[in-house]
Amino acid sequence: MPKLSRTARSIARNILPPIVTRGLRSVAHVDRGSDMPDWEYLPGGWPDERNLRGWNDDSVVSTQLARWPAFLESAESPRPFGLSHESAVPDPDYAVHNTVMSFAYVLARAAHDRGRLSMLDWGGGIGHYYVYARELMPELTLDYCCYDLPSLAAGGRSVLPQVSFQDSEEAALSRRYDLVIASSSLQYSQDWQTKLARLAGVCDGYLYVTRQPFIQQAPSFVVVQRPHRHGYETEYPGWFLNESEFLAFTAEIGLTLLREFLIEERPVVPDAPEQADYRGFLFAAPSATSSGGSRTSEAIESRRRP
């Protein structure tokens, strides 16, 4: 089917039921990129990222900013948390609601008996989790730092000037936090172990890794994602991590597992050794003065040695 013209799409939106127009958008997307699958297994491992546009592509921040007003409206009380900031279709998504309410549990636990909470949102885009946190616990004073790439950090500053946006890893990791979250971000680091150890090393309370794709049987492997259907005209590599390998490493750096969460996202990757599902894990972080803190430093150094 040929790509719909702008006029044809406008007419379709006016005269057809939503379920039909959603189907037309999906078909148009498939036609545009039929030779480039949404997901692809990379048996050779992590690719040369110089050949990929990655997360710093302009289409990522422009799409998130364009959807920001609708996202803010969707998060207002008394609406349910059901609109993905990454979806072009404004329909309720139960997986999104589950993701946000899982975060609500984590936030409430971290904020217990506190009036103020310091939080690092690692790979947090333009600050969507800040909006969730404000809506979930409006009485809580948030000292909120969001780290991401320069284009996303700049976009975040334009819509949330009250938030500290950092595009320098060293600046973001130069202080300590009560709560550190990495939502759909850890898998995009080639050396995820070093990254996770560094996050644990700046955390005095809780560390929450979520929206992370896990497999159960196969060894960890690499895929490339092309999120064109979400408006991101780019592609980026990421890990499908073996859950046992992941949890073994978290124990090695002194993290204590408190709760597992089922996120209900299941991408289909052709020819992959195993299909992943997305999960979340809440950990108690090792204290900076405990033996656990020493294990974190040792783990970081061991990852740096050849």
C-alpha positions in Angstrom: 0.0 0.0 0.0 1.5 3.4 -0.9 2.2 6.0 1.8 -0.8 8.1 2.6 -0.6 11.8 1.6 -1.2 14.4 4.3 -4.6 15.3 2.8 -5.6 11.6 2.7 -4.6 11.2 6.3 -6.6 14.2 7.3 -9.7 12.9 5.5 -9.3 9.5 7.1 -9.1 11.0 10.6 -12.3 12.9 10.0 -14.5 10.1 8.5 -13.1 6.8 9.8 -13.3 5.2 13.3 -10.1 5.5 15.4 -9.4 1.8 15.1 -9.2 2.1 11.3 -7.1 5.2 11.3 -4.7 3.5 13.7 -4.4 0.6 11.3 -3.7 3.0 8.4 -0.9 4.6 10.3 0.6 1.2 11.1 0.4 0.2 7.4 2.0 3.4 6.3 4.9 2.9 8.7 5.5 -0.6 7.6 5.5 0.5 3.9 8.0 3.2 4.7 10.5 1.0 6.4 9.5 -2.5 5.3 13.2 -3.3 4.5 14.3 -2.2 8.0 12.7 -4.2 10.8 11.9 -2.6 14.1 14.2 -5.0 16.0 17.2 -6.9 14.7 19.4 -9.5 16.4 23.1 -8.7 16.2 25.0 -12.0 16.4 28.4 -10.2 16.2 27.8 -8.3 19.4 28.0 -4.6 20.0 28.3 -2.6 16.7 30.4 0.4 15.8 28.2 3.2 17.1 29.7 5.6 14.6 27.6 3.9 12.0 24.4 4.6 14.0 22.6 7.8 14.7 21.8 6.8 18.2 19.8 8.6 20.9 21.3 12.0 20.2 19.4 12.3 16.9 17.3 15.5 16.7 14.1 13.5 16.0 14.1 12.1 19.5 14.0 15.4 21.4 11.7 17.1 18.8 9.2 14.2 19.1 9.3 14.2 22.9 8.8 18.0 23.0 5.9 17.9 20.5 4.1 15.3 22.7 4.9 17.1 26.0 1.6 19.0 26.3 -0.5 15.9 25.7 1.7 14.0 28.2 1.2 16.7 30.9 -2.5 16.6 30.4 -2.6 12.8 30.5 -0.8 12.8 33.9 -3.2 15.2 35.6 -5.5 13.9 38.4 -7.9 12.2 38.3 -6.9 10.6 35.0 -5.2 7.1 35.0 -1.5 6.9 34.2 -2.0 5.3 30.8 -0.4 7.4 28.0 3.1 6.5 26.9 5.2 9.6 26.1 6.7 7.5 23.2 3.5 6.5 21.5 2.0 8.3 18.6 -1.4 6.7 19.5 -3.2 8.5 22.4 -4.9 5.3 23.7 -4.6 4.0 27.2 -1.8 1.5 27.6 -2.0 -0.9 30.6 1.7 -1.5 30.4 2.4 2.2 30.9 0.0 2.3 33.9 1.8 -0.7 35.4 5.1 1.0 34.9 4.0 4.2 36.6 2.4 2.4 39.5 5.4 0.3 40.0 7.4 3.5 40.2 4.9 4.8 42.7 5.7 1.9 45.1 9.4 2.6 44.7 9.0 6.3 45.3 6.8 5.8 48.4 9.3 3.3 49.9 12.2 5.7 49.2 10.3 8.6 50.6 9.0 6.9 53.8 9.3 9.2 56.8 10.9 11.9 54.6 9.7 15.3 53.6 12.5 15.7 51.0 14.0 13.2 48.6 17.1 13.5 46.4 16.7 11.5 43.2 18.9 10.8 40.1 17.0 9.8 36.9 19.6 8.2 34.7 18.8 8.5 31.0 15.6 10.3 32.0 15.0 12.2 28.7 13.2 15.5 29.2 12.0 14.6 32.7 8.8 12.5 32.4 9.5 10.7 35.7 9.6 14.1 37.5 6.1 14.7 36.3 5.0 11.3 37.6 6.7 11.9 40.9 5.0 15.3 41.4 1.6 13.8 40.6 2.1 10.7 42.7 3.4 12.5 45.8 2.7 16.2 45.5 3.5 16.8 49.2 7.1 15.5 48.7 9.9 18.0 48.1 12.0 16.7 45.3 15.7 17.4 44.8 15.6 16.0 41.3 18.6 15.5 38.9 18.0 14.1 35.4 21.0 12.9 33.3 20.8 12.5 29.5 22.5 13.4 26.3 23.0 17.1 25.5 20.0 17.5 23.2 17.6 15.8 25.6 19.0 17.7 28.6 18.5 21.0 26.7 15.0 20.0 25.8 14.3 19.2 29.4 15.5 22.5 30.7 13.1 24.2 28.3 10.0 22.5 29.8 11.1 21.9 33.4 13.4 24.8 34.5 12.9 23.7 38.2 14.8 20.4 37.5 18.6 20.0 37.4 19.4 18.6 34.0 22.9 17.3 33.5 24.6 16.2 30.2 27.9 15.4 31.9 28.2 11.9 33.5 30.8 13.2 35.9 28.6 16.1 37.1 25.6 13.9 37.6 27.7 11.3 39.5 29.5 13.9 41.6 27.0 13.8 44.5 24.9 11.2 46.4 21.2 10.4 46.1 18.5 8.8 48.2 17.0 7.2 45.1 18.6 6.4 41.7 16.5 5.1 38.8 17.5 3.8 35.4 14.4 3.3 33.3 14.9 1.9 29.8 18.5 3.3 29.9 21.0 0.7 31.3 20.6 -1.6 28.3 22.0 1.2 26.0 25.4 1.2 27.7 27.9 -1.2 26.1 29.7 -1.7 29.4 26.5 -1.9 31.5 28.3 -3.4 34.5 30.6 -0.4 35.0 27.6 1.9 34.5 25.5 0.0 37.1 28.4 -0.1 39.6 28.8 3.7 39.3 25.1 4.3 39.9 25.2 2.0 42.9 28.3 4.0 44.1 26.4 7.3 44.4 23.2 5.8 46.0 22.6 6.0 49.7 19.2 4.4 49.7 17.5 2.7 46.8 18.4 1.8 43.2 15.7 1.0 40.8 16.4 -0.6 37.3 13.3 -0.9 35.2 11.9 -1.3 31.7 15.0 -3.4 31.1 14.6 -6.4 28.7 15.6 -9.7 30.2 16.0 -13.3 29.0 16.2 -16.4 31.1 18.1 -19.1 29.2 20.4 -17.7 26.6 23.5 -15.7 27.4 23.1 -11.9 27.1 23.1 -10.7 23.5 22.8 -7.4 21.5 20.0 -6.2 19.4 19.4 -3.0 17.4 16.1 -1.1 17.7 14.6 1.2 15.0 11.8 3.1 16.8 10.5 4.8 13.7 6.9 4.0 14.7 7.4 6.3 17.7 8.6 9.2 15.6 12.3 8.6 16.3 14.1 8.5 13.0 17.1 6.7 14.4 18.4 3.4 15.6 20.4 2.3 18.6 22.0 -0.9 20.0 21.0 -2.4 23.3 21.4 -5.5 25.5 19.0 -8.2 26.2 20.5 -9.3 29.5 20.4 -12.7 31.0 18.6 -12.2 34.3 20.8 -14.5 36.3 23.9 -12.8 35.0 22.5 -9.4 35.9 21.5 -10.4 39.4 24.8 -12.1 40.1 26.6 -8.9 39.2 24.2 -6.8 41.4 25.1 -9.1 44.3 28.8 -8.7 43.5 28.6 -5.0 43.9 26.7 -5.2 47.2 23.2 -4.5 46.1 20.4 -6.3 48.0 17.4 -7.3 45.9 14.1 -6.1 47.5 11.4 -6.6 44.8 11.0 -7.7 41.2 8.4 -6.0 38.9 6.7 -7.3 35.8 6.5 -4.5 33.2 4.6 -6.3 30.4 6.6 -5.2 27.3 7.6 -8.0 25.0 9.3 -7.1 21.7 9.6 -9.7 19.0 13.1 -9.9 17.5 13.4 -12.2 14.5 16.1 -14.9 14.7 17.1 -14.0 18.3 18.2 -16.8 20.6 15.4 -16.0 23.0 12.6 -13.4 23.2 12.8 -11.0 26.1 10.3 -9.5 28.4 10.8 -6.2 30.3 11.2 -6.2 34.1 12.2 -4.0 36.9 14.3 -4.6 40.1 14.4 -2.6 43.2 17.6 -2.8 45.3 18.9 -1.5 48.6 22.2 0.2 47.8 25.4 -0.5 49.8 26.2 2.3 52.2 29.2 4.5 51.3 30.9 3.4 54.5 30.1 -0.3 54.5 32.0 -3.2 53.0 29.4 -3.1 50.2 30.7 0.3 49.2 34.2 -1.1 48.9 32.9 -4.0 46.7 31.3 -1.4 44.4 34.6 0.4 44.0 36.4 -2.9 43.4 33.9 -3.9 40.8 34.3 -0.7 38.9 38.1 -1.1 38.9 37.8 -4.7 37.7 35.7 -3.6 34.8 38.4 -1.1 33.8 41.2 -3.6 33.8 41.8 -5.5 30.5 
